[in-house]
């Protein structure tokens, strides 16, 4: 996991990343959001229309910054990769200000007593249109195609900007850390399958919701798959040594981990264990896991 860079961060500024892409950083830094959530405005800077990807938290200053980045253009779509609370809540006020439809991932309702290690789900999210894998939104000089990537959440989408070869990866692949996969909605098997799906693509660059642009995307994805397989092998080895609850995997697997991130590590290990259980490689009884 990358260290959070020193301030000042470009919060609220519209940064031009490429001709069709501007980035606006929300003021919500945390151990799970890095310097904050990045909203993207897609379209020609002097064109008649644009789209917004991941409007972010419902923060008045951030919404004002998005509106400034839109300028005089018509907002034709507010597109959400998934419905964690740092990604989609600003969709409602932005839609009220602009009249634009909310388009993208499906709504998700999840009740769980498990401890949360990621942003909670946005229960206000109500899309006007849900995009299926391969469906597109189009504007003047831009096309955004949905790429279904479940795993981090069951409703996660990426969006491919066809004209430039950029892929907006939300939290599926990030520019600062690996994604947290939180059961029961998050699914490690789906997450790995989605990584393999991206590895088979030929996107030029990834723009994620957190962290810098990823200039060598396939190299990173290949490394992420290897990292997850390494974690899986660690878990199998530790279970062969002795049966143990989830909490007792952490000291051996995450040396020197920031205490604030222990819940995230436990959720990640749980996701691996559930996947191993589905594959007949692990069993659980009364909260204790062993190899099968």
C-alpha atoms as a printed R data frame, in Angstrom:
    type eleno elety resid chain resno       x       y       z
1   ATOM     1    CA   UNK     A     1   0.000   0.000   0.000
2   ATOM     2    CA   UNK     A     2   1.394   3.383  -1.008
3   ATOM     3    CA   UNK     A     3   2.073   6.101   1.537
4   ATOM     4    CA   UNK     A     4  -0.294   9.062   1.373
5   ATOM     5    CA   UNK     A     5   1.646  11.896  -0.293
6   ATOM     6    CA   UNK     A     6   2.194  15.153   1.586
7   ATOM     7    CA   UNK     A     7  -0.271  17.997   1.234
8   ATOM     8    CA   UNK     A     8  -1.281  20.091  -0.579
9   ATOM     9    CA   UNK     A     9  -3.504  17.805  -2.626
10  ATOM    10    CA   UNK     A    10  -5.367  19.183  -5.680
11  ATOM    11    CA   UNK     A    11  -8.758  18.982  -3.944
12  ATOM    12    CA   UNK     A    12 -11.501  20.746  -5.892
13  ATOM    13    CA   UNK     A    13  -9.349  21.517  -8.928
14  ATOM    14    CA   UNK     A    14 -10.227  20.341 -12.435
15  ATOM    15    CA   UNK     A    15  -7.051  18.678 -13.722
16  ATOM    16    CA   UNK     A    16  -6.868  18.001 -17.475
17  ATOM    17    CA   UNK     A    17  -5.465  14.459 -17.811
18  ATOM    18    CA   UNK     A    18  -6.007  14.036 -21.546
19  ATOM    19    CA   UNK     A    19  -8.107  15.841 -24.177
20  ATOM    20    CA   UNK     A    20 -11.374  14.170 -23.154
21  ATOM    21    CA   UNK     A    21 -10.729  13.708 -19.423
22  ATOM    22    CA   UNK     A    22 -10.732  16.022 -16.424
23  ATOM    23    CA   UNK     A    23 -10.277  14.851 -12.831
24  ATOM    24    CA   UNK     A    24 -11.715  16.471  -9.684
25  ATOM    25    CA   UNK     A    25 -10.546  15.250  -6.259
26  ATOM    26    CA   UNK     A    26 -13.109  15.117  -3.436
27  ATOM    27    CA   UNK     A    27 -12.153  16.249   0.102
28  ATOM    28    CA   UNK     A    28 -12.595  12.841   1.742
29  ATOM    29    CA   UNK     A    29  -9.131  11.396   2.476
30  ATOM    30    CA   UNK     A    30  -8.990   8.290   4.695
31  ATOM    31    CA   UNK     A    31  -7.050   5.017   5.079
32  ATOM    32    CA   UNK     A    32  -9.518   3.550   2.556
33  ATOM    33    CA   UNK     A    33  -9.765   6.438   0.064
34  ATOM    34    CA   UNK     A    34  -6.109   7.624  -0.097
35  ATOM    35    CA   UNK     A    35  -6.183  11.390  -0.797
36  ATOM    36    CA   UNK     A    36  -9.908  11.194  -1.624
37  ATOM    37    CA   UNK     A    37 -12.311   9.982  -4.291
38  ATOM    38    CA   UNK     A    38 -11.593  11.098  -7.849
39  ATOM    39    CA   UNK     A    39 -14.486  12.198 -10.034
40  ATOM    40    CA   UNK     A    40 -13.963  12.279 -13.795
41  ATOM    41    CA   UNK     A    41 -15.596  14.636 -16.301
42  ATOM    42    CA   UNK     A    42 -15.605  13.205 -19.825
43  ATOM    43    CA   UNK     A    43 -15.991  15.248 -22.995
44  ATOM    44    CA   UNK     A    44 -14.389  17.872 -25.193
45  ATOM    45    CA   UNK     A    45 -13.512  20.941 -23.110
46  ATOM    46    CA   UNK     A    46 -15.137  23.191 -25.723
47  ATOM    47    CA   UNK     A    47 -17.830  20.700 -26.713
48  ATOM    48    CA   UNK     A    48 -21.569  20.853 -26.091
49  ATOM    49    CA   UNK     A    49 -21.894  17.925 -23.671
50  ATOM    50    CA   UNK     A    50 -20.112  15.733 -21.149
51  ATOM    51    CA   UNK     A    51 -20.531  12.877 -18.666
52  ATOM    52    CA   UNK     A    52 -19.435  12.503 -15.037
53  ATOM    53    CA   UNK     A    53 -18.008   9.246 -13.670
54  ATOM    54    CA   UNK     A    54 -18.263   8.579  -9.908
55  ATOM    55    CA   UNK     A    55 -19.656  11.896  -8.640
56  ATOM    56    CA   UNK     A    56 -18.399  11.010  -5.164
57  ATOM    57    CA   UNK     A    57 -19.660  11.959  -1.703
58  ATOM    58    CA   UNK     A    58 -22.502  14.403  -1.235
59  ATOM    59    CA   UNK     A    59 -20.219  17.267  -0.290
60  ATOM    60    CA   UNK     A    60 -21.283  20.795  -1.292
61  ATOM    61    CA   UNK     A    61 -17.764  21.990  -2.110
62  ATOM    62    CA   UNK     A    62 -17.096  18.911  -4.240
63  ATOM    63    CA   UNK     A    63 -20.376  19.291  -6.119
64  ATOM    64    CA   UNK     A    64 -19.513  22.936  -6.784
65  ATOM    65    CA   UNK     A    65 -16.120  21.834  -8.126
66  ATOM    66    CA   UNK     A    66 -17.791  19.311 -10.462
67  ATOM    67    CA   UNK     A    67 -20.175  21.980 -11.732
68  ATOM    68    CA   UNK     A    68 -17.226  24.294 -12.400
69  ATOM    69    CA   UNK     A    69 -15.480  21.515 -14.348
70  ATOM    70    CA   UNK     A    70 -18.635  20.946 -16.408
71  ATOM    71    CA   UNK     A    71 -18.790  24.643 -17.225
72  ATOM    72    CA   UNK     A    72 -21.405  25.584 -19.798
73  ATOM    73    CA   UNK     A    73 -21.718  22.085 -21.231
74  ATOM    74    CA   UNK     A    74 -24.820  19.928 -20.946
75  ATOM    75    CA   UNK     A    75 -24.338  17.025 -18.535
76  ATOM    76    CA   UNK     A    76 -25.829  14.033 -20.351
77  ATOM    77    CA   UNK     A    77 -25.050  11.246 -17.862
78  ATOM    78    CA   UNK     A    78 -23.969  10.749 -14.246
79  ATOM    79    CA   UNK     A    79 -22.239   7.356 -14.286
80  ATOM    80    CA   UNK     A    80 -21.425   5.312 -11.179
81  ATOM    81    CA   UNK     A    81 -19.011   2.376 -11.023
82  ATOM    82    CA   UNK     A    82 -20.536   1.080  -7.773
83  ATOM    83    CA   UNK     A    83 -22.489   2.219  -4.760
84  ATOM    84    CA   UNK     A    84 -20.069   2.662  -1.905
85  ATOM    85    CA   UNK     A    85 -20.765   5.917  -0.077
86  ATOM    86    CA   UNK     A    86 -17.625   7.620  -1.340
87  ATOM    87    CA   UNK     A    87 -18.680   7.093  -4.974
88  ATOM    88    CA   UNK     A    88 -22.382   7.611  -5.671
89  ATOM    89    CA   UNK     A    89 -24.221   9.875  -3.142
90  ATOM    90    CA   UNK     A    90 -23.486  13.096  -5.068
91  ATOM    91    CA   UNK     A    91 -25.476  11.647  -7.988
92  ATOM    92    CA   UNK     A    92 -28.773  12.883  -6.520
93  ATOM    93    CA   UNK     A    93 -27.832  16.551  -5.940
94  ATOM    94    CA   UNK     A    94 -25.927  16.652  -9.226
95  ATOM    95    CA   UNK     A    95 -28.969  15.290 -11.068
96  ATOM    96    CA   UNK     A    96 -31.180  17.881  -9.362
97  ATOM    97    CA   UNK     A    97 -28.849  20.683 -10.452
98  ATOM    98    CA   UNK     A    98 -28.447  19.545 -14.059
99  ATOM    99    CA   UNK     A    99 -31.388  17.310 -14.956
100 ATOM   100    CA   UNK     A   100 -28.949  14.598 -16.085
101 ATOM   101    CA   UNK     A   101 -29.929  10.943 -15.710
102 ATOM   102    CA   UNK     A   102 -28.065   8.635 -13.331
103 ATOM   103    CA   UNK     A   103 -26.664   5.751 -15.364
104 ATOM   104    CA   UNK     A   104 -24.364   2.807 -14.687
105 ATOM   105    CA   UNK     A   105 -24.240   0.124 -12.028
106 ATOM   106    CA   UNK     A   106 -27.297  -1.577 -10.590
107 ATOM   107    CA   UNK     A   107 -28.643  -0.554  -7.174
108 ATOM   108    CA   UNK     A   108 -27.598  -2.729  -4.271
109 ATOM   109    CA   UNK     A   109 -29.203  -3.343  -0.909
110 ATOM   110    CA   UNK     A   110 -27.148  -5.262   1.601
111 ATOM   111    CA   UNK     A   111 -27.762  -5.972   5.278
112 ATOM   112    CA   UNK     A   112 -24.942  -7.554   7.254
113 ATOM   113    CA   UNK     A   113 -23.795  -7.765  10.839
114 ATOM   114    CA   UNK     A   114 -20.213  -8.253   9.720
115 ATOM   115    CA   UNK     A   115 -17.761  -5.471  10.612
116 ATOM   116    CA   UNK     A   116 -17.261  -3.062   7.745
117 ATOM   117    CA   UNK     A   117 -13.757  -2.319   6.519
118 ATOM   118    CA   UNK     A   118 -14.789  -0.276   3.507
119 ATOM   119    CA   UNK     A   119 -17.168   2.608   2.900
120 ATOM   120    CA   UNK     A   120 -20.764   1.609   3.642
121 ATOM   121    CA   UNK     A   121 -23.214   1.224   0.792
122 ATOM   122    CA   UNK     A   122 -25.203   4.169  -0.534
123 ATOM   123    CA   UNK     A   123 -28.866   3.358   0.096
124 ATOM   124    CA   UNK     A   124 -30.057   6.487  -1.778
125 ATOM   125    CA   UNK     A   125 -28.718   5.365  -5.151
126 ATOM   126    CA   UNK     A   126 -31.538   4.990  -7.704
127 ATOM   127    CA   UNK     A   127 -30.333   4.846 -11.327
128 ATOM   128    CA   UNK     A   128 -32.482   5.925 -14.232
129 ATOM   129    CA   UNK     A   129 -30.758   3.324 -16.383
130 ATOM   130    CA   UNK     A   130 -28.634   0.280 -15.521
131 ATOM   131    CA   UNK     A   131 -25.920  -0.551 -18.035
132 ATOM   132    CA   UNK     A   132 -25.231  -4.171 -18.893
133 ATOM   133    CA   UNK     A   133 -21.789  -5.407 -19.920
134 ATOM   134    CA   UNK     A   134 -20.963  -3.909 -23.320
135 ATOM   135    CA   UNK     A   135 -23.664  -1.211 -23.311
136 ATOM   136    CA   UNK     A   136 -22.525   2.334 -24.060
137 ATOM   137    CA   UNK     A   137 -23.322   5.976 -23.416
138 ATOM   138    CA   UNK     A   138 -22.378   8.418 -26.187
139 ATOM   139    CA   UNK     A   139 -21.855  12.141 -26.526
140 ATOM   140    CA   UNK     A   140 -20.074  14.522 -28.874
141 ATOM   141    CA   UNK     A   141 -16.704  12.892 -29.565
142 ATOM   142    CA   UNK     A   142 -16.888  10.396 -26.680
143 ATOM   143    CA   UNK     A   143 -18.185   6.884 -26.044
144 ATOM   144    CA   UNK     A   144 -18.193   5.172 -22.646
145 ATOM   145    CA   UNK     A   145 -18.751   1.410 -22.689
146 ATOM   146    CA   UNK     A   146 -19.615  -0.560 -19.552
147 ATOM   147    CA   UNK     A   147 -17.283  -3.403 -18.585
148 ATOM   148    CA   UNK     A   148 -18.799  -5.589 -15.863
149 ATOM   149    CA   UNK     A   149 -16.211  -6.274 -13.142
150 ATOM   150    CA   UNK     A   150 -17.909  -7.798 -10.081
151 ATOM   151    CA   UNK     A   151 -15.791  -8.697  -7.076
152 ATOM   152    CA   UNK     A   152 -15.068  -5.605  -4.991
153 ATOM   153    CA   UNK     A   153 -18.856  -5.331  -5.036
154 ATOM   154    CA   UNK     A   154 -21.327  -7.462  -6.940
155 ATOM   155    CA   UNK     A   155 -22.527  -4.453  -8.976
156 ATOM   156    CA   UNK     A   156 -19.130  -2.993  -9.948
157 ATOM   157    CA   UNK     A   157 -18.629  -1.643 -13.471
158 ATOM   158    CA   UNK     A   158 -15.631  -0.121 -15.240
159 ATOM   159    CA   UNK     A   159 -16.116   2.295 -18.140
160 ATOM   160    CA   UNK     A   160 -13.997   2.239 -21.312
161 ATOM   161    CA   UNK     A   161 -13.461   5.522 -23.171
162 ATOM   162    CA   UNK     A   162 -13.337   4.124 -26.684
163 ATOM   163    CA   UNK     A   163 -11.795   7.203 -28.326
164 ATOM   164    CA   UNK     A   164  -8.662   7.249 -26.135
165 ATOM   165    CA   UNK     A   165  -8.171   3.706 -24.866
166 ATOM   166    CA   UNK     A   166  -8.624   4.761 -21.232
167 ATOM   167    CA   UNK     A   167 -10.468   2.586 -18.718
168 ATOM   168    CA   UNK     A   168 -12.099   4.077 -15.625
169 ATOM   169    CA   UNK     A   169 -11.661   1.332 -13.060
170 ATOM   170    CA   UNK     A   170 -13.422   2.666  -9.956
171 ATOM   171    CA   UNK     A   171 -12.196   0.569  -7.028
172 ATOM   172    CA   UNK     A   172 -11.587  -2.623  -9.026
173 ATOM   173    CA   UNK     A   173  -8.012  -1.606  -9.878
174 ATOM   174    CA   UNK     A   174  -6.626   1.397  -8.010
175 ATOM   175    CA   UNK     A   175  -3.536   3.530  -8.390
176 ATOM   176    CA   UNK     A   176  -2.419   3.236  -4.766
177 ATOM   177    CA   UNK     A   177  -3.495  -0.096  -3.246
178 ATOM   178    CA   UNK     A   178  -5.187  -3.393  -3.936
179 ATOM   179    CA   UNK     A   179  -8.964  -3.417  -3.658
180 ATOM   180    CA   UNK     A   180 -10.711  -4.588  -0.494
181 ATOM   181    CA   UNK     A   181 -13.086  -7.503  -1.111
182 ATOM   182    CA   UNK     A   182 -15.675  -7.605   1.676
183 ATOM   183    CA   UNK     A   183 -18.050 -10.573   2.012
184 ATOM   184    CA   UNK     A   184 -20.892 -11.251   1.741
185 ATOM   185    CA   UNK     A   185 -21.377  -8.929  -1.250
186 ATOM   186    CA   UNK     A   186 -17.722  -8.861  -2.256
187 ATOM   187    CA   UNK     A   187 -16.586 -12.121  -3.830
188 ATOM   188    CA   UNK     A   188 -12.933 -13.131  -4.284
189 ATOM   189    CA   UNK     A   189 -13.666 -15.620  -7.057
190 ATOM   190    CA   UNK     A   190 -15.570 -12.969  -9.026
191 ATOM   191    CA   UNK     A   191 -12.832 -10.416  -8.318
192 ATOM   192    CA   UNK     A   192 -10.101 -12.656  -9.746
193 ATOM   193    CA   UNK     A   193 -12.244 -13.520 -12.773
194 ATOM   194    CA   UNK     A   194 -12.749  -9.788 -13.388
195 ATOM   195    CA   UNK     A   195  -8.996  -9.199 -13.175
196 ATOM   196    CA   UNK     A   196  -8.468 -11.932 -15.779
197 ATOM   197    CA   UNK     A   197 -11.079 -10.207 -17.938
198 ATOM   198    CA   UNK     A   198  -9.138  -6.933 -17.789
199 ATOM   199    CA   UNK     A   199  -5.863  -8.722 -18.463
200 ATOM   200    CA   UNK     A   200  -7.315  -9.935 -21.770
201 ATOM   201    CA   UNK     A   201  -8.116  -6.345 -22.800
202 ATOM   202    CA   UNK     A   202  -5.711  -3.846 -24.361
203 ATOM   203    CA   UNK     A   203  -6.560  -0.617 -22.554
204 ATOM   204    CA   UNK     A   204  -3.872   2.074 -22.796
205 ATOM   205    CA   UNK     A   205  -4.245   3.571 -19.310
206 ATOM   206    CA   UNK     A   206  -6.399   3.129 -16.207
207 ATOM   207    CA   UNK     A   207  -7.928   6.060 -14.341
208 ATOM   208    CA   UNK     A   208  -9.054   4.790 -10.957
209 ATOM   209    CA   UNK     A   209 -11.125   6.360  -8.203
210 ATOM   210    CA   UNK     A   210  -8.111   6.611  -5.893
211 ATOM   211    CA   UNK     A   211  -4.482   7.269  -6.787
212 ATOM   212    CA   UNK     A   212  -2.437   8.135  -9.846
213 ATOM   213    CA   UNK     A   213  -3.125   7.079 -13.427
214 ATOM   214    CA   UNK     A   214  -1.910   3.551 -14.180
215 ATOM   215    CA   UNK     A   215   0.305   3.759 -17.261
216 ATOM   216    CA   UNK     A   216   1.136   0.032 -17.504
217 ATOM   217    CA   UNK     A   217  -2.232  -1.517 -16.737
218 ATOM   218    CA   UNK     A   218  -1.689  -5.099 -17.879
219 ATOM   219    CA   UNK     A   219   1.572  -5.314 -15.959
220 ATOM   220    CA   UNK     A   220  -0.198  -4.144 -12.804
221 ATOM   221    CA   UNK     A   221  -3.148  -6.509 -13.272
222 ATOM   222    CA   UNK     A   222  -0.812  -9.443 -13.827
223 ATOM   223    CA   UNK     A   223   0.951  -8.547 -10.576
224 ATOM   224    CA   UNK     A   224  -2.368  -8.214  -8.733
225 ATOM   225    CA   UNK     A   225  -3.448 -11.687  -9.810
226 ATOM   226    CA   UNK     A   226  -0.094 -13.062  -8.665
227 ATOM   227    CA   UNK     A   227  -0.437 -11.256  -5.325
228 ATOM   228    CA   UNK     A   228  -3.872 -12.740  -4.691
229 ATOM   229    CA   UNK     A   229  -2.644 -16.237  -5.575
230 ATOM   230    CA   UNK     A   230   0.265 -15.733  -3.190
231 ATOM   231    CA   UNK     A   231  -2.161 -14.755  -0.399
232 ATOM   232    CA   UNK     A   232  -4.249 -17.829  -1.170
233 ATOM   233    CA   UNK     A   233  -1.188 -20.063  -0.887
234 ATOM   234    CA   UNK     A   234  -0.245 -18.394   2.423
235 ATOM   235    CA   UNK     A   235  -3.690 -19.160   3.810
236 ATOM   236    CA   UNK     A   236  -3.536 -22.783   2.684
237 ATOM   237    CA   UNK     A   237  -0.088 -23.184   4.294
238 ATOM   238    CA   UNK     A   238  -1.229 -21.630   7.577
239 ATOM   239    CA   UNK     A   239  -4.312 -23.858   7.703
240 ATOM   240    CA   UNK     A   240  -2.125 -26.918   7.160
241 ATOM   241    CA   UNK     A   241  -0.062 -25.857  10.180
242 ATOM   242    CA   UNK     A   242  -3.162 -25.627  12.399
243 ATOM   243    CA   UNK     A   243  -6.821 -24.647  12.320
244 ATOM   244    CA   UNK     A   244  -7.404 -21.032  13.303
245 ATOM   245    CA   UNK     A   245  -9.952 -18.187  13.300
246 ATOM   246    CA   UNK     A   246  -9.590 -15.349  10.783
247 ATOM   247    CA   UNK     A   247  -7.894 -13.012  13.272
248 ATOM   248    CA   UNK     A   248  -4.993 -15.444  13.741
249 ATOM   249    CA   UNK     A   249  -4.057 -15.351  10.061
250 ATOM   250    CA   UNK     A   250  -3.291 -11.632  10.168
251 ATOM   251    CA   UNK     A   251  -0.004 -11.485  12.173
252 ATOM   252    CA   UNK     A   252   1.656 -14.038   9.867
253 ATOM   253    CA   UNK     A   253   0.318 -12.553   6.633
254 ATOM   254    CA   UNK     A   254   0.546  -8.793   7.248
255 ATOM   255    CA   UNK     A   255   3.745  -7.880   9.058
256 ATOM   256    CA   UNK     A   256   3.751  -4.378  10.562
257 ATOM   257    CA   UNK     A   257   0.220  -3.596   9.390
258 ATOM   258    CA   UNK     A   258  -1.289  -0.260  10.436
259 ATOM   259    CA   UNK     A   259  -3.827  -1.129  13.149
260 ATOM   260    CA   UNK     A   260  -6.473   0.918  11.342
261 ATOM   261    CA   UNK     A   261  -6.247  -1.511   8.421
262 ATOM   262    CA   UNK     A   262  -6.629  -4.738  10.430
263 ATOM   263    CA   UNK     A   263 -10.401  -4.926   9.722
264 ATOM   264    CA   UNK     A   264  -9.683  -4.620   5.989
265 ATOM   265    CA   UNK     A   265  -7.094  -7.402   6.192
266 ATOM   266    CA   UNK     A   266  -9.527  -9.645   8.077
267 ATOM   267    CA   UNK     A   267 -12.207  -9.067   5.448
268 ATOM   268    CA   UNK     A   268  -9.733  -9.860   2.658
269 ATOM   269    CA   UNK     A   269  -8.679 -13.104   4.366
270 ATOM   270    CA   UNK     A   270 -12.350 -13.974   4.919
271 ATOM   271    CA   UNK     A   271 -13.031 -13.454   1.210
272 ATOM   272    CA   UNK     A   272 -10.186 -15.820   0.319
273 ATOM   273    CA   UNK     A   273 -11.399 -18.415   2.828
274 ATOM   274    CA   UNK     A   274 -14.960 -18.306   1.505
275 ATOM   275    CA   UNK     A   275 -13.636 -18.748  -2.033
276 ATOM   276    CA   UNK     A   276 -11.487 -21.703  -0.910
277 ATOM   277    CA   UNK     A   277 -14.526 -23.182   0.824
278 ATOM   278    CA   UNK     A   278 -16.566 -22.906  -2.386
279 ATOM   279    CA   UNK     A   279 -13.774 -24.779  -4.164
280 ATOM   280    CA   UNK     A   280 -13.656 -27.535  -1.539
281 ATOM   281    CA   UNK     A   281 -10.236 -26.518  -0.175
282 ATOM   282    CA   UNK     A   282 -11.277 -25.178   3.243
283 ATOM   283    CA   UNK     A   283 -13.896 -25.879   5.884
284 ATOM   284    CA   UNK     A   284 -15.172 -23.731   8.744
285 ATOM   285    CA   UNK     A   285 -16.698 -24.797  12.046
286 ATOM   286    CA   UNK     A   286 -17.650 -22.362  14.803
287 ATOM   287    CA   UNK     A   287 -15.497 -19.625  13.308
288 ATOM   288    CA   UNK     A   288 -12.386 -21.800  13.014
289 ATOM   289    CA   UNK     A   289 -10.927 -22.555   9.568
290 ATOM   290    CA   UNK     A   290  -8.908 -25.571   8.453
291 ATOM   291    CA   UNK     A   291  -7.817 -27.063   5.155
292 ATOM   292    CA   UNK     A   292  -9.955 -29.850   3.742
